[in-house]
């Protein structure tokens, strides 16, 4: 018996790819974590990272929907109090190559 077609989400049918949704989900979770951490400035985050992060990196991670590499994200998560176990699947989905 053939399987029923998989329903698409409203966002997918509106022209937003699953990959774009994954990127947005990661960005939203990161911004929420930043708010919960008291919204430290990029400069404060840099100081707390002992200058392993730079202000432009922090700004890019928090304000743009562009995932960074995993070690950089883990460093930011440690500063903001986020769980790598929670963020790893979000990051993996956001950095997976979209189908051609």
OpenMM code with the backbone's topology and positions (N, CA, C; nanometers):
from openmm import Vec3, app, unit

residues = "UNK UNK UNK UNK UNK UNK UNK UNK UNK UNK UNK UNK UNK UNK UNK UNK UNK UNK UNK UNK UNK UNK UNK UNK UNK UNK UNK UNK UNK UNK UNK UNK UNK UNK UNK UNK UNK UNK UNK UNK UNK UNK UNK UNK UNK UNK UNK UNK UNK UNK UNK UNK UNK UNK UNK UNK UNK UNK UNK UNK UNK UNK UNK UNK UNK UNK UNK UNK UNK UNK UNK UNK UNK UNK UNK UNK UNK UNK UNK UNK UNK UNK UNK UNK UNK UNK UNK UNK UNK UNK UNK UNK UNK UNK UNK UNK UNK UNK UNK UNK".split()
positions = [
    Vec3(0.0844, -0.1166, 0.0000),
    Vec3(0.0000, 0.0000, 0.0000),
    Vec3(0.0898, 0.1240, 0.0000),
    Vec3(0.0709, 0.2181, -0.0928),
    Vec3(0.1559, 0.3363, -0.0971),
    Vec3(0.1301, 0.4259, 0.0236),
    Vec3(0.2370, 0.4874, 0.0677),
    Vec3(0.2219, 0.5763, 0.1832),
    Vec3(0.1634, 0.7103, 0.1389),
    Vec3(0.0949, 0.7717, 0.2318),
    Vec3(0.0341, 0.9024, 0.2043),
    Vec3(0.1441, 1.0063, 0.1925),
    Vec3(0.1228, 1.1076, 0.1086),
    Vec3(0.2235, 1.2123, 0.0978),
    Vec3(0.2419, 1.2822, 0.2317),
    Vec3(0.3674, 1.3180, 0.2584),
    Vec3(0.3983, 1.3870, 0.3826),
    Vec3(0.3459, 1.5294, 0.3761),
    Vec3(0.2679, 1.5711, 0.4760),
    Vec3(0.2176, 1.7082, 0.4726),
    Vec3(0.3323, 1.8071, 0.4890),
    Vec3(0.3197, 1.9174, 0.4214),
    Vec3(0.4209, 2.0215, 0.4346),
    Vec3(0.3692, 2.1260, 0.5307),
    Vec3(0.4617, 2.1898, 0.5985),
    Vec3(0.4206, 2.2941, 0.6920),
    Vec3(0.3772, 2.4168, 0.6137),
    Vec3(0.3070, 2.5043, 0.6821),
    Vec3(0.2620, 2.6278, 0.6176),
    Vec3(0.3803, 2.7083, 0.5690),
    Vec3(0.4881, 2.7093, 0.6479),
    Vec3(0.6061, 2.7865, 0.6080),
    Vec3(0.6691, 2.7267, 0.4829),
    Vec3(0.6773, 2.5918, 0.4762),
    Vec3(0.7358, 2.5289, 0.3585),
    Vec3(0.6525, 2.5583, 0.2352),
    Vec3(0.5214, 2.5523, 0.2486),
    Vec3(0.4374, 2.5784, 0.1336),
    Vec3(0.4401, 2.7253, 0.0940),
    Vec3(0.4820, 2.8111, 0.1849),
    Vec3(0.4927, 2.9540, 0.1542),
    Vec3(0.6269, 2.9865, 0.0894),
    Vec3(0.7089, 2.8841, 0.0620),
    Vec3(0.8339, 2.9068, -0.0082),
    Vec3(0.9560, 2.9144, 0.0818),
    Vec3(0.9420, 2.8838, 0.2094),
    Vec3(1.0558, 2.8840, 0.2998),
    Vec3(1.1042, 2.7405, 0.3123),
    Vec3(1.2292, 2.7179, 0.2792),
    Vec3(1.2825, 2.5821, 0.2807),
    Vec3(1.3004, 2.5309, 0.4232),
    Vec3(1.3091, 2.3992, 0.4340),
    Vec3(1.3345, 2.3384, 0.5645),
    Vec3(1.4675, 2.3881, 0.6204),
    Vec3(1.5667, 2.4051, 0.5331),
    Vec3(1.6976, 2.4542, 0.5771),
    Vec3(1.6859, 2.5954, 0.6330),
    Vec3(1.6135, 2.6816, 0.5647),
    Vec3(1.5952, 2.8195, 0.6128),
    Vec3(1.5222, 2.8195, 0.7467),
    Vec3(1.4256, 2.7303, 0.7626),
    Vec3(1.3543, 2.7193, 0.8902),
    Vec3(1.4492, 2.6747, 1.0012),
    Vec3(1.5377, 2.5807, 0.9707),
    Vec3(1.6344, 2.5324, 1.0703),
    Vec3(1.7297, 2.6442, 1.1121),
    Vec3(1.7735, 2.7235, 1.0161),
    Vec3(1.8627, 2.8366, 1.0460),
    Vec3(1.7913, 2.9357, 1.1360),
    Vec3(1.6674, 2.9643, 1.1041),
    Vec3(1.5904, 3.0593, 1.1859),
    Vec3(1.5645, 3.0051, 1.3258),
    Vec3(1.5399, 2.8761, 1.3359),
    Vec3(1.5146, 2.8160, 1.4670),
    Vec3(1.6383, 2.8273, 1.5558),
    Vec3(1.7558, 2.8001, 1.4997),
    Vec3(1.8801, 2.8140, 1.5750),
    Vec3(1.9006, 2.9593, 1.6164),
    Vec3(1.8813, 3.0525, 1.5244),
    Vec3(1.9002, 3.1945, 1.5543),
    Vec3(1.8039, 3.2411, 1.6631),
    Vec3(1.6799, 3.1967, 1.6566),
    Vec3(1.5803, 3.2346, 1.7570),
    Vec3(1.6180, 3.1783, 1.8938),
    Vec3(1.6613, 3.0542, 1.8987),
    Vec3(1.7010, 2.9929, 2.0255),
    Vec3(1.8216, 3.0660, 2.0850),
    Vec3(1.9156, 3.1050, 2.0000),
    Vec3(2.0339, 3.1764, 2.0473),
    Vec3(1.9976, 3.3151, 2.0996),
    Vec3(1.9095, 3.3837, 2.0293),
    Vec3(1.8651, 3.5163, 2.0757),
    Vec3(1.7885, 3.5054, 2.2076),
    Vec3(1.7079, 3.4026, 2.2219),
    Vec3(1.6338, 3.3811, 2.3466),
    Vec3(1.7308, 3.3551, 2.4620),
    Vec3(1.8319, 3.2737, 2.4378),
    Vec3(1.9335, 3.2474, 2.5391),
    Vec3(2.0040, 3.3766, 2.5790),
    Vec3(2.0354, 3.4597, 2.4821),
    Vec3(2.1018, 3.5878, 2.5082),
    Vec3(2.0157, 3.6757, 2.5986),
    Vec3(1.8869, 3.6816, 2.5722),
    Vec3(1.7949, 3.7603, 2.6558),
    Vec3(1.7913, 3.7029, 2.7971),
    Vec3(1.7797, 3.5710, 2.8075),
    Vec3(1.7740, 3.5067, 2.9398),
    Vec3(1.9025, 3.5275, 3.0190),
    Vec3(2.0136, 3.5479, 2.9488),
    Vec3(2.1428, 3.5716, 3.0144),
    Vec3(2.1602, 3.7174, 3.0552),
    Vec3(2.0593, 3.8001, 3.0303),
    Vec3(2.0658, 3.9405, 3.0697),
    Vec3(2.1136, 4.0337, 2.9602),
    Vec3(2.1188, 3.9862, 2.8386),
    Vec3(2.1598, 4.0634, 2.7215),
    Vec3(2.2965, 4.1298, 2.7374),
    Vec3(2.3996, 4.0511, 2.7692),
    Vec3(2.5328, 4.1103, 2.7757),
    Vec3(2.5730, 4.1659, 2.6389),
    Vec3(2.6492, 4.2730, 2.6405),
    Vec3(2.6943, 4.3338, 2.5150),
    Vec3(2.7989, 4.2439, 2.4493),
    Vec3(2.8202, 4.2600, 2.3199),
    Vec3(2.9270, 4.1837, 2.2552),
    Vec3(3.0620, 4.2041, 2.3245),
    Vec3(3.0888, 4.3254, 2.3682),
    Vec3(3.2149, 4.3533, 2.4370),
    Vec3(3.2246, 4.2743, 2.5683),
    Vec3(3.1168, 4.2688, 2.6441),
    Vec3(3.1165, 4.1921, 2.7692),
    Vec3(3.1389, 4.0433, 2.7423),
    Vec3(3.0775, 3.9938, 2.6360),
    Vec3(3.0951, 3.8529, 2.5998),
    Vec3(3.2402, 3.8270, 2.5607),
    Vec3(3.3011, 3.9190, 2.4879),
    Vec3(3.4420, 3.9050, 2.4485),
    Vec3(3.5329, 3.8985, 2.5698),
    Vec3(3.5100, 3.9879, 2.6644),
    Vec3(3.5910, 3.9891, 2.7867),
    Vec3(3.5740, 3.8569, 2.8606),
    Vec3(3.4493, 3.8108, 2.8731),
    Vec3(3.4220, 3.6859, 2.9442),
    Vec3(3.4857, 3.5661, 2.8727),
    Vec3(3.4990, 3.5753, 2.7424),
    Vec3(3.5605, 3.4662, 2.6659),
    Vec3(3.7135, 3.4723, 2.6708),
    Vec3(3.7643, 3.5730, 2.7417),
    Vec3(3.9089, 3.5982, 2.7466),
    Vec3(3.9637, 3.6240, 2.6073),
    Vec3(3.8848, 3.6964, 2.5315),
    Vec3(3.9185, 3.7445, 2.3968),
    Vec3(3.9322, 3.6327, 2.2943),
    Vec3(3.8740, 3.5158, 2.3243),
    Vec3(3.8699, 3.4097, 2.2231),
    Vec3(3.7616, 3.4395, 2.1204),
    Vec3(3.6651, 3.5222, 2.1596),
    Vec3(3.5638, 3.5725, 2.0662),
    Vec3(3.5889, 3.7208, 2.0441),
    Vec3(3.5520, 3.7678, 1.9267),
    Vec3(3.5646, 3.9093, 1.8935),
    Vec3(3.4248, 3.9680, 1.8772),
    Vec3(3.4144, 4.0982, 1.9005),
    Vec3(3.2839, 4.1653, 1.8983),
    Vec3(3.2087, 4.1396, 1.7677),
    Vec3(3.2802, 4.1443, 1.6549),
    Vec3(3.2108, 4.1229, 1.5270),
    Vec3(3.1565, 3.9805, 1.5154),
    Vec3(3.2262, 3.8820, 1.5740),
    Vec3(3.1758, 3.7439, 1.5728),
    Vec3(3.0486, 3.7330, 1.6564),
    Vec3(3.0536, 3.7923, 1.7750),
    Vec3(2.9390, 3.7853, 1.8657),
    Vec3(2.8183, 3.8526, 1.8009),
    Vec3(2.8408, 3.9694, 1.7435),
    Vec3(2.7318, 4.0413, 1.6770),
    Vec3(2.6738, 3.9571, 1.5634),
    Vec3(2.7600, 3.8961, 1.4850),
    Vec3(2.7126, 3.8130, 1.3732),
    Vec3(2.6301, 3.6955, 1.4238),
    Vec3(2.6752, 3.6317, 1.5324),
    Vec3(2.6027, 3.5153, 1.5845),
    Vec3(2.4666, 3.5545, 1.6411),
    Vec3(2.4581, 3.6725, 1.7024),
    Vec3(2.3345, 3.7117, 1.7684),
    Vec3(2.2373, 3.7875, 1.6791),
    Vec3(2.2875, 3.8531, 1.5755),
    Vec3(2.2007, 3.9394, 1.4952),
    Vec3(2.1740, 3.8901, 1.3543),
    Vec3(2.2511, 3.7933, 1.3081),
    Vec3(2.2325, 3.7442, 1.1715),
    Vec3(2.1936, 3.5981, 1.1749),
    Vec3(2.1239, 3.5572, 1.0741),
    Vec3(2.0849, 3.4165, 1.0639),
    Vec3(2.1916, 3.3385, 0.9877),
    Vec3(2.3162, 3.3453, 1.0383),
    Vec3(2.4272, 3.2752, 0.9756),
    Vec3(2.4959, 3.1896, 1.0814),
    Vec3(2.4767, 3.0592, 1.0775),
    Vec3(2.5382, 2.9737, 1.1793),
    Vec3(2.6911, 2.9795, 1.1737),
    Vec3(2.7530, 2.9771, 1.2899),
    Vec3(2.8988, 2.9738, 1.2982),
    Vec3(2.9430, 2.8282, 1.3119),
    Vec3(3.0732, 2.8069, 1.3287),
    Vec3(3.1214, 2.6709, 1.3485),
    Vec3(3.0873, 2.6250, 1.4911),
    Vec3(3.0875, 2.4940, 1.5116),
    Vec3(3.0447, 2.4368, 1.6389),
    Vec3(3.1324, 2.4806, 1.7567),
    Vec3(3.2656, 2.4767, 1.7486),
    Vec3(3.3459, 2.5183, 1.8643),
    Vec3(3.3191, 2.6642, 1.9066),
    Vec3(3.2965, 2.7511, 1.8114),
    Vec3(3.2660, 2.8909, 1.8437),
    Vec3(3.1313, 2.9012, 1.9135),
    Vec3(3.0335, 2.8260, 1.8650),
    Vec3(2.9015, 2.8276, 1.9276),
    Vec3(2.9092, 2.7716, 2.0697),
    Vec3(2.9848, 2.6651, 2.0898),
    Vec3(2.9988, 2.6064, 2.2238),
    Vec3(3.0604, 2.7084, 2.3200),
    Vec3(3.1566, 2.7843, 2.2734),
    Vec3(3.2173, 2.8884, 2.3568),
    Vec3(3.1127, 2.9916, 2.3975),
    Vec3(3.0330, 3.0372, 2.3020),
    Vec3(2.9280, 3.1340, 2.3320),
    Vec3(2.8235, 3.0733, 2.4257),
    Vec3(2.7869, 2.9498, 2.4038),
    Vec3(2.6889, 2.8837, 2.4905),
    Vec3(2.7392, 2.8771, 2.6343),
    Vec3(2.8669, 2.8477, 2.6513),
    Vec3(2.9242, 2.8419, 2.7852),
    Vec3(2.9149, 2.9756, 2.8573),
    Vec3(2.9333, 3.0832, 2.7835),
    Vec3(2.9266, 3.2173, 2.8417),
    Vec3(2.7832, 3.2542, 2.8764),
    Vec3(2.6897, 3.2180, 2.7889),
    Vec3(2.5501, 3.2554, 2.8088),
    Vec3(2.4716, 3.1557, 2.8940),
    Vec3(2.5328, 3.0434, 2.9265),
    Vec3(2.4645, 2.9441, 3.0088),
    Vec3(2.3752, 2.8500, 2.9311),
    Vec3(2.4056, 2.8292, 2.8040),
    Vec3(2.3257, 2.7395, 2.7208),
    Vec3(2.3772, 2.5970, 2.7234),
    Vec3(2.2913, 2.5046, 2.6898),
    Vec3(2.3245, 2.3626, 2.6885),
    Vec3(2.3670, 2.3174, 2.5486),
    Vec3(2.4926, 2.2708, 2.5339),
    Vec3(2.5326, 2.2169, 2.4036),
    Vec3(2.4435, 2.1012, 2.3589),
    Vec3(2.3936, 2.0219, 2.4547),
    Vec3(2.3060, 1.9096, 2.4185),
    Vec3(2.1763, 1.9580, 2.3539),
    Vec3(2.1270, 2.0718, 2.3967),
    Vec3(2.0059, 2.1281, 2.3369),
    Vec3(2.0367, 2.1910, 2.2011),
    Vec3(2.1488, 2.2637, 2.1926),
    Vec3(2.1795, 2.3397, 2.0717),
    Vec3(2.2407, 2.2562, 1.9595),
    Vec3(2.3046, 2.1440, 1.9916),
    Vec3(2.3723, 2.0671, 1.8858),
    Vec3(2.2771, 2.0231, 1.7740),
    Vec3(2.1601, 1.9642, 1.8033),
    Vec3(2.0721, 1.9252, 1.6921),
    Vec3(2.0230, 2.0464, 1.6118),
    Vec3(2.0033, 2.1582, 1.6796),
    Vec3(1.9622, 2.2800, 1.6076),
    Vec3(2.0738, 2.3242, 1.5137),
    Vec3(2.1974, 2.3225, 1.5637),
    Vec3(2.3125, 2.3628, 1.4831),
    Vec3(2.3328, 2.2659, 1.3664),
    Vec3(2.3195, 2.1357, 1.3934),
    Vec3(2.3373, 2.0361, 1.2866),
    Vec3(2.2355, 2.0562, 1.1752),
    Vec3(2.1110, 2.0822, 1.2120),
    Vec3(2.0073, 2.1055, 1.1102),
    Vec3(2.0351, 2.2337, 1.0324),
    Vec3(2.0838, 2.3359, 1.1021),
    Vec3(2.1086, 2.4656, 1.0369),
    Vec3(2.2318, 2.4639, 0.9485),
    Vec3(2.3249, 2.3751, 0.9759),
    Vec3(2.4489, 2.3716, 0.8963),
    Vec3(2.4512, 2.2573, 0.7960),
    Vec3(2.3456, 2.1760, 0.7957),
    Vec3(2.3370, 2.0686, 0.6957),
    Vec3(2.3226, 2.1333, 0.5581),
    Vec3(2.3854, 2.0739, 0.4615),
    Vec3(2.3745, 2.1281, 0.3257),
    Vec3(2.2352, 2.1026, 0.2714),
    Vec3(2.1685, 2.2087, 0.2243),
    Vec3(2.0343, 2.1887, 0.1689),
    Vec3(2.0417, 2.1017, 0.0425),
    Vec3(1.9377, 2.0237, 0.0183),
    Vec3(1.9393, 1.9396, -0.1023),
    Vec3(1.9439, 2.0249, -0.2278),
    Vec3(2.0150, 1.9747, -0.3254),
    Vec3(2.0314, 2.0497, -0.4518),
    Vec3(1.9113, 2.0353, -0.5403),
] * unit.nanometer
topology = app.Topology()
chain = topology.addChain("A")
for resn in residues:
    res = topology.addResidue(resn, chain)
    for name in ("N", "CA", "C"):
        topology.addAtom(name, app.Element.getBySymbol(name[0]), res)
